[in-house]
Amino acid sequence: MPLHYPRYSKKDYQNMPEWQLDMLLAEYGLPVNGDLGFKRDFAMGAFLWPDSSNHQEPRNSC
Protein backbone atom coordinates (compact mmCIF):
# COMPACT_ATOMS: atom_id res chain seq x y z
CA MET A 1 0.00 0.00 0.00
CA PRO A 2 1.39 3.42 -0.91
CA LEU A 3 2.25 5.77 1.94
CA HIS A 4 0.42 8.80 0.53
CA TYR A 5 -3.02 9.71 -0.76
CA PRO A 6 -3.33 10.19 -4.50
CA ARG A 7 -3.21 13.83 -5.55
CA TYR A 8 -6.25 13.95 -7.79
CA SER A 9 -8.99 16.55 -7.71
CA LYS A 10 -12.70 15.82 -7.81
CA LYS A 11 -12.67 16.78 -11.48
CA ASP A 12 -9.83 14.30 -12.11
CA TYR A 13 -11.88 11.48 -10.59
CA GLN A 14 -14.96 12.49 -12.57
CA ASN A 15 -12.99 12.29 -15.84
CA MET A 16 -10.80 9.28 -14.97
CA PRO A 17 -11.27 6.23 -17.22
CA GLU A 18 -12.49 3.05 -15.56
CA TRP A 19 -9.21 1.17 -16.09
CA GLN A 20 -7.32 3.89 -14.22
CA LEU A 21 -9.79 3.83 -11.32
CA ASP A 22 -9.45 0.03 -11.19
CA MET A 23 -5.67 0.30 -10.98
CA LEU A 24 -5.77 3.07 -8.37
CA LEU A 25 -8.23 1.26 -6.11
CA ALA A 26 -6.34 -2.03 -6.47
CA GLU A 27 -3.06 -0.30 -5.58
CA TYR A 28 -4.60 0.70 -2.24
CA GLY A 29 -6.22 -2.70 -1.70
CA LEU A 30 -9.74 -1.32 -2.06
CA PRO A 31 -12.66 -3.18 -3.67
CA VAL A 32 -13.21 -2.55 -7.36
CA ASN A 33 -16.62 -4.18 -7.82
CA GLY A 34 -19.42 -2.06 -9.24
CA ASP A 35 -20.08 0.17 -12.19
CA LEU A 36 -18.04 3.20 -13.19
CA GLY A 37 -20.21 5.60 -11.18
CA PHE A 38 -19.79 3.52 -8.04
CA LYS A 39 -16.02 3.36 -8.50
CA ARG A 40 -15.77 7.12 -8.99
CA ASP A 41 -17.90 7.83 -5.91
CA PHE A 42 -15.93 5.30 -3.87
CA ALA A 43 -12.57 6.78 -4.90
CA MET A 44 -13.72 10.33 -4.16
CA GLY A 45 -15.05 9.25 -0.77
CA ALA A 46 -11.84 7.42 0.06
CA PHE A 47 -9.30 9.97 -1.14
CA LEU A 48 -10.82 13.45 -1.12
CA TRP A 49 -11.00 15.48 2.06
CA PRO A 50 -14.19 17.43 2.74
CA ASP A 51 -13.96 21.09 1.80
CA SER A 52 -13.17 22.73 5.12
CA SER A 53 -14.38 26.13 3.88
CA ASN A 54 -17.97 24.79 3.89
CA HIS A 55 -17.60 23.06 7.24
CA GLN A 56 -19.33 24.67 10.19
CA GLU A 57 -18.49 23.89 13.76
CA PRO A 58 -21.37 22.43 15.76
CA ARG A 59 -23.15 25.01 17.86
CA ASN A 60 -23.16 24.67 21.60
CA SER A 61 -26.75 24.10 22.74
CA CYS A 62 -26.13 25.42 26.26
PyMOL Python script that loads the backbone (N, CA, C, O; Angstrom):
from pymol import cmd

cmd.read_pdbstr("""\
ATOM      1  N   MET A   1       0.839  -1.166   0.000  1.00  0.00           N
ATOM      2  CA  MET A   1       0.000   0.000   0.000  1.00  0.00           C
ATOM      3  C   MET A   1       0.895   1.243   0.000  1.00  0.00           C
ATOM      4  O   MET A   1       1.827   1.339   0.798  1.00  0.00           O
ATOM      5  N   PRO A   2       0.616   2.174  -0.877  1.00  0.00           N
ATOM      6  CA  PRO A   2       1.393   3.423  -0.909  1.00  0.00           C
ATOM      7  C   PRO A   2       1.254   4.204   0.399  1.00  0.00           C
ATOM      8  O   PRO A   2       0.266   4.056   1.118  1.00  0.00           O
ATOM      9  N   LEU A   3       2.232   5.019   0.691  1.00  0.00           N
ATOM     10  CA  LEU A   3       2.246   5.775   1.941  1.00  0.00           C
ATOM     11  C   LEU A   3       1.574   7.135   1.842  1.00  0.00           C
ATOM     12  O   LEU A   3       1.558   7.875   2.825  1.00  0.00           O
ATOM     13  N   HIS A   4       1.028   7.484   0.709  1.00  0.00           N
ATOM     14  CA  HIS A   4       0.418   8.801   0.533  1.00  0.00           C
ATOM     15  C   HIS A   4      -0.924   8.656  -0.170  1.00  0.00           C
ATOM     16  O   HIS A   4      -1.195   7.653  -0.829  1.00  0.00           O
ATOM     17  N   TYR A   5      -1.754   9.677  -0.016  1.00  0.00           N
ATOM     18  CA  TYR A   5      -3.016   9.715  -0.758  1.00  0.00           C
ATOM     19  C   TYR A   5      -2.733  10.184  -2.178  1.00  0.00           C
ATOM     20  O   TYR A   5      -1.825  10.984  -2.401  1.00  0.00           O
ATOM     21  N   PRO A   6      -3.507   9.689  -3.134  1.00  0.00           N
ATOM     22  CA  PRO A   6      -3.335  10.190  -4.502  1.00  0.00           C
ATOM     23  C   PRO A   6      -3.653  11.685  -4.560  1.00  0.00           C
ATOM     24  O   PRO A   6      -4.487  12.175  -3.799  1.00  0.00           O
ATOM     25  N   ARG A   7      -3.009  12.384  -5.436  1.00  0.00           N
ATOM     26  CA  ARG A   7      -3.215  13.831  -5.552  1.00  0.00           C
ATOM     27  C   ARG A   7      -4.086  14.155  -6.755  1.00  0.00           C
ATOM     28  O   ARG A   7      -3.656  14.842  -7.682  1.00  0.00           O
ATOM     29  N   TYR A   8      -5.294  13.663  -6.729  1.00  0.00           N
ATOM     30  CA  TYR A   8      -6.247  13.954  -7.791  1.00  0.00           C
ATOM     31  C   TYR A   8      -7.338  14.854  -7.241  1.00  0.00           C
ATOM     32  O   TYR A   8      -7.685  14.779  -6.062  1.00  0.00           O
ATOM     33  N   SER A   9      -7.873  15.701  -8.098  1.00  0.00           N
ATOM     34  CA  SER A   9      -8.993  16.550  -7.709  1.00  0.00           C
ATOM     35  C   SER A   9     -10.303  15.829  -7.999  1.00  0.00           C
ATOM     36  O   SER A   9     -10.316  14.777  -8.639  1.00  0.00           O
ATOM     37  N   LYS A  10     -11.396  16.399  -7.526  1.00  0.00           N
ATOM     38  CA  LYS A  10     -12.703  15.824  -7.806  1.00  0.00           C
ATOM     39  C   LYS A  10     -12.933  15.739  -9.310  1.00  0.00           C
ATOM     40  O   LYS A  10     -13.477  14.752  -9.805  1.00  0.00           O
ATOM     41  N   LYS A  11     -12.516  16.774 -10.033  1.00  0.00           N
ATOM     42  CA  LYS A  11     -12.666  16.782 -11.483  1.00  0.00           C
ATOM     43  C   LYS A  11     -11.856  15.657 -12.124  1.00  0.00           C
ATOM     44  O   LYS A  11     -12.311  15.029 -13.080  1.00  0.00           O
ATOM     45  N   ASP A  12     -10.654  15.402 -11.598  1.00  0.00           N
ATOM     46  CA  ASP A  12      -9.833  14.299 -12.112  1.00  0.00           C
ATOM     47  C   ASP A  12     -10.557  12.963 -11.970  1.00  0.00           C
ATOM     48  O   ASP A  12     -10.582  12.159 -12.902  1.00  0.00           O
ATOM     49  N   TYR A  13     -11.146  12.734 -10.796  1.00  0.00           N
ATOM     50  CA  TYR A  13     -11.876  11.478 -10.587  1.00  0.00           C
ATOM     51  C   TYR A  13     -13.090  11.386 -11.502  1.00  0.00           C
ATOM     52  O   TYR A  13     -13.403  10.308 -12.007  1.00  0.00           O
ATOM     53  N   GLN A  14     -13.772  12.499 -11.718  1.00  0.00           N
ATOM     54  CA  GLN A  14     -14.958  12.494 -12.567  1.00  0.00           C
ATOM     55  C   GLN A  14     -14.623  12.191 -14.024  1.00  0.00           C
ATOM     56  O   GLN A  14     -15.468  11.674 -14.754  1.00  0.00           O
ATOM     57  N   ASN A  15     -13.404  12.507 -14.457  1.00  0.00           N
ATOM     58  CA  ASN A  15     -12.986  12.286 -15.838  1.00  0.00           C
ATOM     59  C   ASN A  15     -12.089  11.063 -16.016  1.00  0.00           C
ATOM     60  O   ASN A  15     -11.716  10.729 -17.141  1.00  0.00           O
ATOM     61  N   MET A  16     -11.743  10.400 -14.927  1.00  0.00           N
ATOM     62  CA  MET A  16     -10.803   9.282 -14.965  1.00  0.00           C
ATOM     63  C   MET A  16     -11.448   8.070 -15.644  1.00  0.00           C
ATOM     64  O   MET A  16     -12.580   7.710 -15.323  1.00  0.00           O
ATOM     65  N   PRO A  17     -10.732   7.439 -16.581  1.00  0.00           N
ATOM     66  CA  PRO A  17     -11.272   6.234 -17.217  1.00  0.00           C
ATOM     67  C   PRO A  17     -11.353   5.083 -16.214  1.00  0.00           C
ATOM     68  O   PRO A  17     -10.629   5.056 -15.219  1.00  0.00           O
ATOM     69  N   GLU A  18     -12.241   4.141 -16.494  1.00  0.00           N
ATOM     70  CA  GLU A  18     -12.486   3.046 -15.564  1.00  0.00           C
ATOM     71  C   GLU A  18     -11.233   2.224 -15.287  1.00  0.00           C
ATOM     72  O   GLU A  18     -11.008   1.817 -14.147  1.00  0.00           O
ATOM     73  N   TRP A  19     -10.413   1.970 -16.304  1.00  0.00           N
ATOM     74  CA  TRP A  19      -9.206   1.172 -16.088  1.00  0.00           C
ATOM     75  C   TRP A  19      -8.270   1.833 -15.094  1.00  0.00           C
ATOM     76  O   TRP A  19      -7.612   1.152 -14.307  1.00  0.00           O
ATOM     77  N   GLN A  20      -8.207   3.172 -15.126  1.00  0.00           N
ATOM     78  CA  GLN A  20      -7.320   3.892 -14.221  1.00  0.00           C
ATOM     79  C   GLN A  20      -7.862   3.842 -12.786  1.00  0.00           C
ATOM     80  O   GLN A  20      -7.098   3.691 -11.833  1.00  0.00           O
ATOM     81  N   LEU A  21      -9.183   3.969 -12.643  1.00  0.00           N
ATOM     82  CA  LEU A  21      -9.792   3.826 -11.323  1.00  0.00           C
ATOM     83  C   LEU A  21      -9.539   2.427 -10.761  1.00  0.00           C
ATOM     84  O   LEU A  21      -9.206   2.271  -9.586  1.00  0.00           O
ATOM     85  N   ASP A  22      -9.702   1.410 -11.617  1.00  0.00           N
ATOM     86  CA  ASP A  22      -9.455   0.034 -11.187  1.00  0.00           C
ATOM     87  C   ASP A  22      -8.031  -0.124 -10.663  1.00  0.00           C
ATOM     88  O   ASP A  22      -7.817  -0.725  -9.610  1.00  0.00           O
ATOM     89  N   MET A  23      -7.070   0.409 -11.387  1.00  0.00           N
ATOM     90  CA  MET A  23      -5.670   0.298 -10.977  1.00  0.00           C
ATOM     91  C   MET A  23      -5.410   1.060  -9.677  1.00  0.00           C
ATOM     92  O   MET A  23      -4.712   0.565  -8.793  1.00  0.00           O
ATOM     93  N   LEU A  24      -5.966   2.250  -9.566  1.00  0.00           N
ATOM     94  CA  LEU A  24      -5.772   3.073  -8.370  1.00  0.00           C
ATOM     95  C   LEU A  24      -6.357   2.381  -7.136  1.00  0.00           C
ATOM     96  O   LEU A  24      -5.694   2.276  -6.104  1.00  0.00           O
ATOM     97  N   LEU A  25      -7.591   1.916  -7.249  1.00  0.00           N
ATOM     98  CA  LEU A  25      -8.226   1.256  -6.109  1.00  0.00           C
ATOM     99  C   LEU A  25      -7.498  -0.040  -5.745  1.00  0.00           C
ATOM    100  O   LEU A  25      -7.328  -0.341  -4.563  1.00  0.00           O
ATOM    101  N   ALA A  26      -7.074  -0.796  -6.732  1.00  0.00           N
ATOM    102  CA  ALA A  26      -6.340  -2.035  -6.470  1.00  0.00           C
ATOM    103  C   ALA A  26      -5.004  -1.754  -5.792  1.00  0.00           C
ATOM    104  O   ALA A  26      -4.578  -2.516  -4.924  1.00  0.00           O
ATOM    105  N   GLU A  27      -4.344  -0.673  -6.178  1.00  0.00           N
ATOM    106  CA  GLU A  27      -3.059  -0.300  -5.582  1.00  0.00           C
ATOM    107  C   GLU A  27      -3.193  -0.067  -4.080  1.00  0.00           C
ATOM    108  O   GLU A  27      -2.260  -0.338  -3.323  1.00  0.00           O
ATOM    109  N   TYR A  28      -4.359   0.437  -3.645  1.00  0.00           N
ATOM    110  CA  TYR A  28      -4.605   0.700  -2.238  1.00  0.00           C
ATOM    111  C   TYR A  28      -5.351  -0.447  -1.559  1.00  0.00           C
ATOM    112  O   TYR A  28      -5.735  -0.334  -0.394  1.00  0.00           O
ATOM    113  N   GLY A  29      -5.557  -1.546  -2.280  1.00  0.00           N
ATOM    114  CA  GLY A  29      -6.218  -2.701  -1.700  1.00  0.00           C
ATOM    115  C   GLY A  29      -7.702  -2.491  -1.450  1.00  0.00           C
ATOM    116  O   GLY A  29      -8.278  -3.115  -0.559  1.00  0.00           O
ATOM    117  N   LEU A  30      -8.320  -1.619  -2.229  1.00  0.00           N
ATOM    118  CA  LEU A  30      -9.740  -1.321  -2.057  1.00  0.00           C
ATOM    119  C   LEU A  30     -10.564  -2.092  -3.083  1.00  0.00           C
ATOM    120  O   LEU A  30     -10.070  -2.405  -4.167  1.00  0.00           O
ATOM    121  N   PRO A  31     -11.827  -2.404  -2.746  1.00  0.00           N
ATOM    122  CA  PRO A  31     -12.659  -3.179  -3.672  1.00  0.00           C
ATOM    123  C   PRO A  31     -12.906  -2.424  -4.978  1.00  0.00           C
ATOM    124  O   PRO A  31     -13.008  -1.197  -4.994  1.00  0.00           O
ATOM    125  N   VAL A  32     -12.997  -3.171  -6.055  1.00  0.00           N
ATOM    126  CA  VAL A  32     -13.213  -2.550  -7.363  1.00  0.00           C
ATOM    127  C   VAL A  32     -14.484  -3.065  -8.025  1.00  0.00           C
ATOM    128  O   VAL A  32     -14.654  -2.903  -9.234  1.00  0.00           O
ATOM    129  N   ASN A  33     -15.380  -3.682  -7.259  1.00  0.00           N
ATOM    130  CA  ASN A  33     -16.623  -4.184  -7.823  1.00  0.00           C
ATOM    131  C   ASN A  33     -17.639  -3.045  -7.951  1.00  0.00           C
ATOM    132  O   ASN A  33     -17.722  -2.173  -7.086  1.00  0.00           O
ATOM    133  N   GLY A  34     -18.395  -3.068  -9.021  1.00  0.00           N
ATOM    134  CA  GLY A  34     -19.421  -2.062  -9.239  1.00  0.00           C
ATOM    135  C   GLY A  34     -19.235  -1.395 -10.582  1.00  0.00           C
ATOM    136  O   GLY A  34     -18.269  -1.654 -11.299  1.00  0.00           O
ATOM    137  N   ASP A  35     -20.183  -0.526 -10.910  1.00  0.00           N
ATOM    138  CA  ASP A  35     -20.085   0.172 -12.189  1.00  0.00           C
ATOM    139  C   ASP A  35     -19.168   1.388 -12.063  1.00  0.00           C
ATOM    140  O   ASP A  35     -18.663   1.688 -10.981  1.00  0.00           O
ATOM    141  N   LEU A  36     -18.964   2.068 -13.160  1.00  0.00           N
ATOM    142  CA  LEU A  36     -18.035   3.199 -13.191  1.00  0.00           C
ATOM    143  C   LEU A  36     -18.443   4.292 -12.200  1.00  0.00           C
ATOM    144  O   LEU A  36     -17.589   4.864 -11.523  1.00  0.00           O
ATOM    145  N   GLY A  37     -19.731   4.580 -12.113  1.00  0.00           N
ATOM    146  CA  GLY A  37     -20.209   5.602 -11.177  1.00  0.00           C
ATOM    147  C   GLY A  37     -19.903   5.242  -9.735  1.00  0.00           C
ATOM    148  O   GLY A  37     -19.504   6.096  -8.944  1.00  0.00           O
ATOM    149  N   PHE A  38     -20.093   3.968  -9.395  1.00  0.00           N
ATOM    150  CA  PHE A  38     -19.787   3.516  -8.040  1.00  0.00           C
ATOM    151  C   PHE A  38     -18.298   3.673  -7.748  1.00  0.00           C
ATOM    152  O   PHE A  38     -17.916   4.151  -6.680  1.00  0.00           O
ATOM    153  N   LYS A  39     -17.464   3.271  -8.699  1.00  0.00           N
ATOM    154  CA  LYS A  39     -16.016   3.357  -8.503  1.00  0.00           C
ATOM    155  C   LYS A  39     -15.564   4.796  -8.327  1.00  0.00           C
ATOM    156  O   LYS A  39     -14.717   5.085  -7.481  1.00  0.00           O
ATOM    157  N   ARG A  40     -16.124   5.699  -9.122  1.00  0.00           N
ATOM    158  CA  ARG A  40     -15.768   7.120  -8.988  1.00  0.00           C
ATOM    159  C   ARG A  40     -16.182   7.649  -7.625  1.00  0.00           C
ATOM    160  O   ARG A  40     -15.394   8.311  -6.950  1.00  0.00           O
ATOM    161  N   ASP A  41     -17.415   7.363  -7.216  1.00  0.00           N
ATOM    162  CA  ASP A  41     -17.899   7.826  -5.913  1.00  0.00           C
ATOM    163  C   ASP A  41     -17.064   7.235  -4.781  1.00  0.00           C
ATOM    164  O   ASP A  41     -16.730   7.928  -3.820  1.00  0.00           O
ATOM    165  N   PHE A  42     -16.730   5.958  -4.900  1.00  0.00           N
ATOM    166  CA  PHE A  42     -15.931   5.297  -3.875  1.00  0.00           C
ATOM    167  C   PHE A  42     -14.552   5.945  -3.767  1.00  0.00           C
ATOM    168  O   PHE A  42     -14.084   6.233  -2.665  1.00  0.00           O
ATOM    169  N   ALA A  43     -13.902   6.172  -4.905  1.00  0.00           N
ATOM    170  CA  ALA A  43     -12.566   6.780  -4.904  1.00  0.00           C
ATOM    171  C   ALA A  43     -12.609   8.189  -4.324  1.00  0.00           C
ATOM    172  O   ALA A  43     -11.731   8.564  -3.547  1.00  0.00           O
ATOM    173  N   MET A  44     -13.619   8.969  -4.692  1.00  0.00           N
ATOM    174  CA  MET A  44     -13.717  10.333  -4.161  1.00  0.00           C
ATOM    175  C   MET A  44     -13.972  10.301  -2.657  1.00  0.00           C
ATOM    176  O   MET A  44     -13.425  11.122  -1.922  1.00  0.00           O
ATOM    177  N   GLY A  45     -14.793   9.367  -2.195  1.00  0.00           N
ATOM    178  CA  GLY A  45     -15.050   9.247  -0.766  1.00  0.00           C
ATOM    179  C   GLY A  45     -13.828   8.793   0.009  1.00  0.00           C
ATOM    180  O   GLY A  45     -13.622   9.201   1.152  1.00  0.00           O
ATOM    181  N   ALA A  46     -13.021   7.951  -0.610  1.00  0.00           N
ATOM    182  CA  ALA A  46     -11.841   7.421   0.062  1.00  0.00           C
ATOM    183  C   ALA A  46     -10.671   8.404   0.078  1.00  0.00           C
ATOM    184  O   ALA A  46      -9.913   8.452   1.047  1.00  0.00           O
ATOM    185  N   PHE A  47     -10.525   9.182  -0.987  1.00  0.00           N
ATOM    186  CA  PHE A  47      -9.302   9.965  -1.140  1.00  0.00           C
ATOM    187  C   PHE A  47      -9.463  11.480  -1.055  1.00  0.00           C
ATOM    188  O   PHE A  47      -8.471  12.183  -0.863  1.00  0.00           O
ATOM    189  N   LEU A  48     -10.664  11.998  -1.191  1.00  0.00           N
ATOM    190  CA  LEU A  48     -10.824  13.449  -1.125  1.00  0.00           C
ATOM    191  C   LEU A  48     -11.235  13.868   0.283  1.00  0.00           C
ATOM    192  O   LEU A  48     -12.082  13.230   0.910  1.00  0.00           O
ATOM    193  N   TRP A  49     -10.634  14.931   0.766  1.00  0.00           N
ATOM    194  CA  TRP A  49     -10.996  15.480   2.062  1.00  0.00           C
ATOM    195  C   TRP A  49     -12.174  16.418   1.870  1.00  0.00           C
ATOM    196  O   TRP A  49     -12.270  17.087   0.841  1.00  0.00           O
ATOM    197  N   PRO A  50     -13.076  16.475   2.852  1.00  0.00           N
ATOM    198  CA  PRO A  50     -14.185  17.434   2.742  1.00  0.00           C
ATOM    199  C   PRO A  50     -13.639  18.851   2.647  1.00  0.00           C
ATOM    200  O   PRO A  50     -12.586  19.161   3.203  1.00  0.00           O
ATOM    201  N   ASP A  51     -14.357  19.693   1.946  1.00  0.00           N
ATOM    202  CA  ASP A  51     -13.957  21.091   1.796  1.00  0.00           C
ATOM    203  C   ASP A  51     -14.167  21.797   3.129  1.00  0.00           C
ATOM    204  O   ASP A  51     -15.301  22.028   3.548  1.00  0.00           O
ATOM    205  N   SER A  52     -13.081  22.134   3.783  1.00  0.00           N
ATOM    206  CA  SER A  52     -13.172  22.734   5.115  1.00  0.00           C
ATOM    207  C   SER A  52     -13.780  24.126   5.091  1.00  0.00           C
ATOM    208  O   SER A  52     -14.234  24.607   6.129  1.00  0.00           O
ATOM    209  N   SER A  53     -13.802  24.791   3.934  1.00  0.00           N
ATOM    210  CA  SER A  53     -14.385  26.129   3.880  1.00  0.00           C
ATOM    211  C   SER A  53     -15.900  26.087   4.020  1.00  0.00           C
ATOM    212  O   SER A  53     -16.512  27.092   4.381  1.00  0.00           O
ATOM    213  N   ASN A  54     -16.520  24.926   3.737  1.00  0.00           N
ATOM    214  CA  ASN A  54     -17.965  24.788   3.886  1.00  0.00           C
ATOM    215  C   ASN A  54     -18.344  24.146   5.212  1.00  0.00           C
ATOM    216  O   ASN A  54     -19.527  24.013   5.525  1.00  0.00           O
ATOM    217  N   HIS A  55     -17.352  23.752   5.985  1.00  0.00           N
ATOM    218  CA  HIS A  55     -17.604  23.058   7.242  1.00  0.00           C
ATOM    219  C   HIS A  55     -17.909  24.077   8.334  1.00  0.00           C
ATOM    220  O   HIS A  55     -17.192  25.062   8.508  1.00  0.00           O
ATOM    221  N   GLN A  56     -18.980  23.818   9.059  1.00  0.00           N
ATOM    222  CA  GLN A  56     -19.326  24.673  10.191  1.00  0.00           C
ATOM    223  C   GLN A  56     -19.173  23.884  11.468  1.00  0.00           C
ATOM    224  O   GLN A  56     -19.544  22.712  11.534  1.00  0.00           O
ATOM    225  N   GLU A  57     -18.629  24.523  12.480  1.00  0.00           N
ATOM    226  CA  GLU A  57     -18.492  23.887  13.760  1.00  0.00           C
ATOM    227  C   GLU A  57     -19.870  23.715  14.395  1.00  0.00           C
ATOM    228  O   GLU A  57     -20.733  24.579  14.242  1.00  0.00           O
ATOM    229  N   PRO A  58     -20.085  22.607  15.106  1.00  0.00           N
ATOM    230  CA  PRO A  58     -21.373  22.430  15.763  1.00  0.00           C
ATOM    231  C   PRO A  58     -21.595  23.512  16.801  1.00  0.00           C
ATOM    232  O   PRO A  58     -20.673  23.925  17.503  1.00  0.00           O
ATOM    233  N   ARG A  59     -22.830  23.959  16.883  1.00  0.00           N
ATOM    234  CA  ARG A  59     -23.148  25.011  17.862  1.00  0.00           C
ATOM    235  C   ARG A  59     -23.384  24.389  19.224  1.00  0.00           C
ATOM    236  O   ARG A  59     -23.932  23.293  19.344  1.00  0.00           O
ATOM    237  N   ASN A  60     -22.958  25.114  20.245  1.00  0.00           N
ATOM    238  CA  ASN A  60     -23.160  24.667  21.599  1.00  0.00           C
ATOM    239  C   ASN A  60     -24.600  24.946  21.993  1.00  0.00           C
ATOM    240  O   ASN A  60     -25.047  26.088  21.889  1.00  0.00           O
ATOM    241  N   SER A  61     -25.338  23.940  22.440  1.00  0.00           N
ATOM    242  CA  SER A  61     -26.745  24.103  22.741  1.00  0.00           C
ATOM    243  C   SER A  61     -26.992  24.676  24.130  1.00  0.00           C
ATOM    244  O   SER A  61     -28.143  24.915  24.495  1.00  0.00           O
ATOM    245  N   CYS A  62     -25.951  24.899  24.904  1.00  0.00           N
ATOM    246  CA  CYS A  62     -26.126  25.418  26.263  1.00  0.00           C
ATOM    247  C   CYS A  62     -26.336  26.902  26.272  1.00  0.00           C
ATOM    248  O   CYS A  62     -26.500  27.496  27.337  1.00  0.00           O
TER     249      CYS A  62
END
""", "prot")
cmd.dss("prot")
cmd.show_as("cartoon", "prot")
cmd.util.cbc("prot")
cmd.orient("prot")
